[in-house]
Amino acid sequence: MHNLQQNFAQAKGDPSKSLFINMLTRDISLGDCVVDLLDNSVDGIKESRKRAGMPVPDLNEYADHWVHIEFDNEHFSIRDNCGGIPIQVAIDYAFRFGRRDEDNAELAASHTIGLYGIGMKRALFKMGNTIDVISSTGTESFEMHLDVEVWRRQRYPDDPERDDWDFPLTNIVRENTNIPSGTSINITNLVGNVSRAFSTPSFASTLIHSLRRQYAFIISGGLKLSINGHVVRAIMPTFKVGQKIAPMRVQEDVSDVRIDVTAGMAASPPEDDSAEAIYPDAEVYGWYVVCNDRVVVAGDKTSLTGWGVSPVPAWHPQFNGFIGVIRFDSDDPRLLPWTTTKKNVDVGNDLYLHALGIMSECTKQFVDYTNKRKGAIPKAVEVERAARSQDIEEVPVLRKMLFPAISSRTHTRRIQYDKPETEIRLVAKALKLRTLSLKEVGIKTFDYYRDKEVID
């Protein structure tokens, strides 16, 4: 027995601060860090409403709330009026690295975007070395000043070998604070590559372009968002609606998750679907996956959303004009099929596998129409152009897409041949074509010969 005791020891399993700072922050892009902090602001709206016992409104859930983001080569700041962080929440878990098991009951009824409890922390450490936070619920408030290098070396006084992971909260006011409701985060002493990125004009423009779609449903729901003074306006999906054309919309409730699918024609498919044709709005089309109002996949045309998986063909330019939006909503964000970065879906999630069946049905209906449409393009275009664009929120429930009936007696065949590119360009110039579309060159030269040489 004595020998057994001598041969027993505890191997240390404590985490390392350096591992967190250097590794976890490496796995996320700077743009995603900004969006993670924005997610926290939006979650503040939902959590403050929950604390006050207020129901979620059917429309304009985010109205009367704003988030302002500003950055340059010396600083980053995000300010909001989204409810703030209660002092006890800040003490117990807001600044923890990951959620504890006992926090899961609270998470299960939050209807939030934040999921794992690491987004805000890794975003802060990714950006800079000096961090200042001021937060107020309108009743109570606190401040936090953090020097990352000082914190990295912080140890417990009674155990110098153990890292002290806690953050100091100061200027705590538990009632009658004079600080307006909301949270302000200011980061200075930026990391070198972050400073360079923030000073590049393309970073801001790319971020704005991305948020117009990623945050489309939230902005449309009333949130006022600005980046360096530029107001970010949502680009919401719209669909063609008319007497002979309409999108489909189906809704299901599965395991405490509401699934809402809207799919159909957003614009007329191209008359020229050749590989050489130019499709200026191509990135808009495809499938969108939305979890608790946050777009996690936009304009997808891959097997991720069922393209190229039987019976749906791989994406082809003839499908430009198709938009499908599948929305997952749940009070428990853990049930939703999204990844930690909230920029992709968990393809192994049972709920998403179920949803793929619905998405495949939607896509196949559009594919079938575009195949039939080839035999009567003028008639189809006439109906499509007469239809108006309708916002996704206004689309009624309809099990199948509505398309114009096409019964053309003209059977079409494809004509294909090769000619020197120099000659093709000369012909295109003579035809006064603004772009070099091989298909259009072929159609116009065929029509010219038919009209001039063929006798009825």
C-alpha positions in Angstrom: 0.0 0.0 0.0 2.9 2.3 0.9 4.5 1.8 -2.5 1.3 2.5 -4.4 0.9 5.9 -2.7 4.5 6.8 -3.6 3.9 5.9 -7.2 0.8 8.1 -7.6 0.8 11.8 -8.7 -1.5 14.3 -10.4 -0.5 15.4 -13.9 -1.3 19.1 -14.4 -4.0 19.8 -16.9 -4.4 23.6 -16.5 -4.9 25.6 -19.7 -2.3 28.0 -20.9 -3.1 31.7 -21.6 -0.5 31.7 -24.4 -2.3 28.8 -26.1 -5.6 30.7 -26.0 -4.1 34.0 -27.3 -1.9 32.5 -30.0 -3.9 29.5 -31.2 -7.6 30.2 -30.8 -7.2 33.8 -32.2 -5.4 32.4 -35.2 -8.4 30.3 -36.2 -10.7 33.3 -36.9 -10.4 36.1 -39.4 -10.3 39.8 -38.3 -13.6 40.4 -40.1 -15.2 37.6 -38.2 -13.9 39.0 -35.0 -15.7 42.3 -35.7 -18.9 40.4 -36.4 -18.5 38.3 -33.2 -18.5 41.6 -31.2 -21.5 42.8 -33.2 -23.3 39.5 -32.3 -22.7 40.2 -28.6 -24.4 43.6 -29.0 -27.4 42.1 -30.7 -27.6 39.4 -28.0 -27.7 42.2 -25.5 -31.1 43.3 -27.0 -32.6 39.9 -26.5 -31.2 39.3 -23.0 -32.3 42.7 -21.7 -35.7 42.1 -23.1 -35.8 38.7 -21.3 -34.6 40.2 -18.0 -37.4 42.7 -18.2 -40.0 40.0 -19.0 -40.8 41.6 -22.3 -42.1 39.4 -25.1 -40.4 39.3 -28.5 -42.3 41.5 -30.9 -43.5 39.9 -34.1 -42.1 42.8 -36.2 -39.1 45.1 -35.8 -37.5 43.1 -33.0 -34.4 45.3 -33.1 -36.0 48.7 -33.4 -34.7 51.6 -31.4 -31.3 50.0 -31.1 -28.0 51.0 -32.7 -24.4 49.8 -33.0 -21.6 52.1 -34.1 -18.3 50.5 -35.1 -15.2 52.6 -35.8 -11.6 51.8 -36.5 -8.3 53.0 -37.9 -4.7 52.1 -37.6 -4.6 53.1 -34.0 -7.8 51.9 -32.4 -11.0 49.9 -32.7 -14.3 50.7 -30.9 -17.8 49.3 -30.9 -20.6 51.2 -29.0 -24.2 50.2 -28.6 -27.4 51.0 -26.7 -28.4 47.3 -26.6 -29.1 46.8 -22.9 -25.6 46.4 -21.4 -24.2 43.7 -19.2 -25.5 43.3 -15.6 -22.7 43.3 -13.0 -23.5 39.8 -11.8 -23.5 38.5 -15.3 -20.1 40.1 -15.9 -18.7 38.6 -12.7 -20.2 35.1 -13.2 -19.8 34.3 -16.9 -19.7 37.1 -19.5 -15.9 37.1 -19.5 -15.4 33.4 -18.9 -13.6 31.4 -21.6 -16.4 29.1 -22.7 -19.7 28.4 -21.0 -19.9 26.3 -17.9 -22.3 23.3 -17.7 -24.5 25.2 -15.2 -24.9 28.1 -17.7 -26.6 25.8 -20.3 -30.0 26.2 -18.8 -29.8 29.9 -19.3 -28.5 29.4 -22.8 -31.3 27.0 -23.7 -33.9 29.8 -23.5 -32.0 32.7 -24.8 -32.8 32.8 -28.6 -29.3 34.3 -28.9 -26.6 34.2 -31.6 -23.7 33.7 -29.2 -23.2 30.0 -28.5 -19.9 28.9 -27.0 -18.8 31.8 -24.9 -15.5 32.4 -26.6 -16.4 34.9 -29.4 -16.0 38.2 -27.6 -12.8 37.1 -25.8 -10.9 35.8 -28.8 -12.0 38.9 -30.8 -10.6 41.2 -28.1 -7.3 39.4 -27.9 -7.0 39.1 -31.6 -7.1 42.8 -32.1 -5.0 44.6 -29.5 -3.2 44.7 -26.2 -5.1 47.4 -24.3 -8.8 46.9 -23.8 -11.3 49.2 -22.1 -14.9 48.2 -21.5 -17.8 50.3 -20.1 -21.2 48.7 -19.7 -24.5 49.9 -18.2 -27.9 48.4 -17.9 -29.3 51.9 -17.3 -29.5 51.0 -13.6 -26.1 49.6 -12.8 -22.7 49.9 -14.5 -19.0 48.8 -14.4 -15.7 49.4 -16.2 -12.9 47.1 -17.1 -9.4 48.0 -18.1 -7.2 45.2 -19.4 -3.5 45.3 -20.3 -3.1 41.9 -22.1 0.6 41.5 -21.4 0.1 42.2 -17.7 -2.9 39.8 -17.6 -0.8 37.2 -19.4 1.7 37.2 -16.5 -1.0 37.4 -13.8 -0.7 34.6 -11.2 -2.6 33.7 -8.0 -0.7 35.2 -5.0 -1.0 32.0 -2.9 0.0 29.8 -5.8 2.5 31.5 -8.2 2.5 28.6 -10.6 -1.2 28.9 -11.4 -2.5 31.3 -14.0 -5.0 33.8 -12.7 -7.6 34.1 -15.5 -9.8 36.7 -13.8 -10.4 40.3 -15.1 -10.7 43.3 -12.8 -14.0 45.2 -12.8 -13.8 48.7 -11.5 -16.1 51.8 -10.9 -18.9 49.4 -10.1 -22.3 51.2 -9.5 -25.1 48.9 -8.4 -27.9 51.4 -8.7 -28.7 54.9 -10.1 -25.8 54.9 -12.5 -25.6 58.0 -14.7 -24.1 56.0 -17.7 -26.7 55.4 -20.4 -27.7 51.8 -21.2 -25.3 50.0 -23.5 -21.8 48.8 -23.9 -18.7 50.5 -25.2 -15.5 48.6 -26.1 -12.3 50.4 -27.1 -9.1 48.6 -28.1 -5.8 50.4 -28.6 -2.2 49.3 -28.9 -3.3 47.2 -31.9 -1.5 44.1 -33.1 0.6 45.0 -36.1 -1.3 43.1 -38.8 -4.6 44.3 -37.4 -3.4 47.9 -37.5 -2.4 47.5 -41.1 -5.8 45.9 -42.0 -7.8 48.6 -40.3 -5.9 51.3 -42.2 -6.7 49.7 -45.6 -9.9 51.2 -47.2 -10.8 47.8 -48.7 -11.2 46.2 -45.3 -14.1 48.6 -44.4 -15.7 48.2 -47.8 -15.5 44.4 -47.7 -16.9 44.3 -44.2 -19.8 46.5 -45.1 -20.5 44.5 -48.2 -20.5 41.3 -46.1 -22.7 42.7 -43.4 -25.4 43.9 -45.8 -26.2 40.2 -46.3 -25.0 38.6 -43.1 -27.0 41.0 -41.0 -29.8 41.6 -43.5 -32.6 40.2 -41.4 -31.4 41.9 -38.2 -31.0 45.3 -39.9 -34.4 44.8 -41.6 -35.7 44.1 -38.1 -34.8 47.7 -37.0 -31.2 47.6 -36.0 -29.2 50.8 -37.0 -25.7 49.8 -37.8 -22.8 52.0 -39.0 -19.2 51.3 -39.9 -16.8 54.3 -39.7 -19.9 56.5 -40.1 -21.2 54.6 -43.1 -24.8 53.4 -42.6 -25.1 49.7 -43.4 -28.2 49.0 -45.4 -29.6 45.5 -45.7 -29.9 43.6 -48.9 -33.0 41.4 -48.3 -33.9 38.5 -50.7 -36.8 39.4 -53.0 -38.9 37.1 -55.2 -40.8 37.5 -58.5 -44.6 37.4 -57.8 -47.3 37.7 -60.4 -50.5 35.9 -61.7 -48.5 33.1 -63.2 -45.3 33.1 -61.1 -44.7 32.9 -57.3 -42.2 31.4 -54.9 -42.9 28.5 -52.5 -42.8 28.8 -48.8 -43.0 25.9 -46.3 -42.8 25.9 -42.5 -42.2 23.1 -40.1 -41.5 22.7 -36.4 -38.9 20.0 -35.6 -37.5 19.4 -32.1 -38.1 22.9 -30.8 -36.8 24.5 -34.0 -38.9 26.4 -36.5 -37.8 25.7 -40.1 -39.0 28.3 -42.6 -38.1 27.8 -46.3 -38.7 30.3 -49.1 -37.5 29.6 -52.6 -38.2 30.8 -56.1 -37.2 33.2 -58.8 -35.6 36.4 -57.8 -34.8 37.5 -61.4 -35.3 36.1 -64.9 -32.8 33.3 -65.7 -30.3 34.4 -68.4 -31.1 33.9 -72.0 -27.5 33.2 -72.7 -26.2 30.6 -70.2 -22.9 29.9 -72.0 -19.7 29.7 -70.1 -18.5 32.9 -71.8 -21.5 35.0 -70.8 -21.1 37.6 -68.1 -23.4 37.3 -65.0 -23.0 40.5 -62.9 -25.3 39.4 -60.1 -24.2 35.8 -60.0 -23.0 36.0 -56.3 -26.5 36.9 -55.2 -28.1 33.6 -56.4 -28.1 30.3 -54.6 -29.1 29.1 -51.1 -29.0 31.2 -47.9 -28.9 29.5 -44.5 -30.1 31.7 -41.6 -29.9 30.8 -37.9 -31.8 33.0 -35.4 -31.8 35.9 -37.9 -28.0 35.6 -38.6 -27.1 34.6 -42.2 -24.4 31.9 -41.9 -24.2 30.9 -45.6 -25.0 33.3 -48.5 -25.5 32.5 -52.2 -24.2 29.0 -51.9 -24.1 26.9 -55.1 -22.3 23.8 -53.8 -23.1 20.4 -52.4 -23.3 22.0 -49.0 -26.8 23.1 -49.9 -27.6 20.1 -52.2 -26.4 21.3 -55.6 -24.9 18.3 -57.5 -26.5 15.8 -55.1 -29.0 13.6 -56.9 -31.7 14.4 -58.1 -30.4 18.0 -58.2 -27.8 18.8 -60.8 -24.6 20.8 -60.1 -25.0 24.5 -60.4 -25.1 25.9 -63.9 -25.4 29.5 -65.2 -28.9 28.7 -66.4 -30.0 28.7 -62.7 -29.0 32.3 -62.1 -32.1 34.0 -60.8 -32.8 31.3 -58.2 -32.8 32.2 -54.5 -33.6 29.9 -51.7 -33.6 30.9 -48.0 -33.9 28.4 -45.2 -34.3 29.9 -41.7 -33.8 28.0 -38.5 -35.1 29.7 -35.3 -35.0 28.4 -31.7 -34.9 29.6 -28.2 -32.0 27.1 -27.7 -29.2 28.2 -30.1 -27.4 24.9 -29.4 -30.0 23.1 -31.5 -29.2 25.1 -34.7 -26.9 23.7 -37.4 -24.2 26.3 -37.3 -20.4 26.2 -36.6 -18.5 28.1 -34.0 -17.5 30.9 -36.5 -21.2 31.2 -37.6 -20.0 31.3 -41.2 -20.9 27.8 -42.1 -23.3 24.9 -41.3 -22.7 21.7 -39.5 -23.4 19.3 -42.3 -23.7 16.4 -39.8 -26.5 18.0 -37.9 -29.6 15.8 -38.0 -31.8 18.9 -38.4 -29.8 20.1 -41.3 -29.9 16.7 -43.0 -33.7 16.8 -42.7 -33.7 20.3 -44.1 -31.7 19.3 -47.1 -34.6 17.1 -48.3 -36.9 20.2 -48.3 -34.2 22.3 -50.1 -33.7 19.6 -52.7 -37.4 19.6 -53.5 -37.3 23.4 -53.9 -34.3 23.4 -56.1 -35.6 20.6 -58.4 -38.8 22.6 -59.1 -36.7 25.6 -60.3 -34.4 23.3 -62.3 -37.3 21.7 -64.1 -38.8 25.1 -65.0 -35.5 26.4 -66.5 -35.2 23.2 -68.6 -38.7 23.7 -70.0 -38.2 27.4 -70.4 -35.4 26.9 -73.0 -38.1 26.0 -75.6 -40.1 29.1 -75.1 -37.9 31.8 -73.8 -39.8 34.8 -75.3 -43.0 33.7 -73.7 -41.4 33.0 -70.4 -39.5 36.3 -70.3 -42.8 38.2 -71.0 -44.4 36.6 -67.9 -41.3 37.0 -65.7 -40.9 40.7 -66.5 -44.5 41.4 -65.7 -44.1 40.0 -62.2 -43.2 42.4 -59.4 -40.5 41.9 -56.7 -41.8 41.0 -53.3 -39.9 41.1 -50.0 -39.3 37.7 -48.4 -41.2 38.7 -45.3 -44.3 39.2 -47.4 -44.3 35.8 -49.1 -47.3 33.6 -48.1 -47.2 29.9 -47.4 -47.3 28.0 -50.7 -46.3 24.3 -51.1 -45.1 24.5 -54.7 -43.6 27.2 -56.9 -45.8 28.8 -59.5 -44.4 29.1 -63.0 -46.0 30.0 -66.4 -47.3 26.9 -68.3 -45.0 26.3 -71.2 -46.2 24.3 -74.1 -44.1 25.2 -77.1 -44.5 23.1 -80.3 -41.1 24.2 -81.4 -38.4 21.6 -80.7 -35.0 23.1 -80.2 -31.6 21.5 -80.9 -28.2 22.8 -80.0 -25.8 23.9 -82.8 -22.2 23.8 -81.8 -19.0 24.5 -83.9 -15.6 26.0 -83.5 -14.1 29.0 -85.3 -10.9 31.1 -84.8 -11.3 33.6 -81.9 -10.1 36.5 -84.1 -12.9 35.9 -86.6 -15.5 35.6 -83.9 -14.4 38.9 -82.4 -14.7 40.6 -85.9 -18.2 39.2 -86.3 -19.2 40.3 -82.8 -17.9 43.8 -83.6 -19.9 43.9 -86.9 -23.0 42.8 -84.9 -22.4 45.7 -82.5 -22.4 43.4 -79.4 -21.3 45.1 -76.3 -19.8 41.9 -74.8 -18.3 38.9 -76.4 -21.0 36.2 -75.9 -20.4 33.2 -78.1 -24.0 32.1 -77.8 -25.3 35.5 -78.9 -22.9 35.6 -81.9 -24.1 32.2 -83.0 -27.8 33.1 -82.6 -27.5 36.4 -84.5 -25.5 34.9 -87.3 -28.0 32.0 -87.6 -31.0 34.5 -87.6 -29.3 36.6 -90.2 -28.8 33.7 -92.6 -32.4 32.4 -92.0 -33.9 35.9 -92.6 -31.8 36.5 -95.8 -31.4 33.2 -97.4 -34.1 30.8 -96.2 -37.4 30.9 -98.3 -40.6 30.0 -96.4 
